[in-house]
């Protein structure tokens, strides 16, 4: 009798194991959320299910296969605001497995993991869909937010070296006046937060026009200021003049005259610089 009881218990055990192995898992979509970094699909299951997640192209989509499972309820519709999802659909695979297909607007990376469900009898399968371009874009944005480049102001003291510029009645040379003004301006610029001065020449040296511009370009200057000192024969004249680069019409007859004179010599400089240019010329009496 004990022998028959033992056989009956074995039969009941194997029937229990077989029925447990073949029991269906229920799956319900608990929601879809989106933020700037990802779209998250949340699936509520009755146990930690055996599943497989992979991506396909042409068109882009994510496939979620869950073994021995069936879907309860409907999948949510994608919103027009979602930049990743086109829609969700489901079907039966191998007569017993659940397949969920996520149609996409762009290629994604996929991460899946389990978390605790609403109660001890449920688990949550989380599927994160991360656009492939997010990493590079976010890191670039972080670098821009983390470090703001100071504005670089190129300060060009006119003339220099064998080119003295205008010479006053007392022998004062334009190249010395412009260097003194440029040095003072550089100190003022460097004292301002978010600004940095770039001196084109720091001493009595001659630098060609194109070399001055190339130096500013190589240092990514945001503004180019060229300082000169006018010579004039009218002792009643005083003050200074400021010219800004104009691609269109000149703002005055004097500006037109200066533009015609300077552009004939320095047209290449203007084309190479392609930045804001200011020419400041204090009056320098002869």
Secondary structure as GFF3:
##gff-version 3
##sequence-region A 1 286
A	DSSP	alpha_helix	2	22	.	.	.	ID=ss1
A	DSSP	beta_strand	25	34	.	.	.	ID=ss2
A	DSSP	beta_strand	39	45	.	.	.	ID=ss3
A	DSSP	beta_strand	51	56	.	.	.	ID=ss4
A	DSSP	beta_strand	61	66	.	.	.	ID=ss5
A	DSSP	beta_strand	69	71	.	.	.	ID=ss6
A	DSSP	beta_strand	85	93	.	.	.	ID=ss7
A	DSSP	beta_strand	97	104	.	.	.	ID=ss8
A	DSSP	beta_strand	108	116	.	.	.	ID=ss9
A	DSSP	beta_strand	123	131	.	.	.	ID=ss10
A	DSSP	alpha_helix	134	146	.	.	.	ID=ss11
A	DSSP	beta_strand	151	157	.	.	.	ID=ss12
A	DSSP	alpha_helix	174	190	.	.	.	ID=ss13
A	DSSP	beta_strand	195	199	.	.	.	ID=ss14
A	DSSP	alpha_helix	209	218	.	.	.	ID=ss15
A	DSSP	beta_strand	223	232	.	.	.	ID=ss16
A	DSSP	beta_strand	240	244	.	.	.	ID=ss17
A	DSSP	alpha_helix	253	273	.	.	.	ID=ss18
A	DSSP	beta_strand	276	285	.	.	.	ID=ss19
###
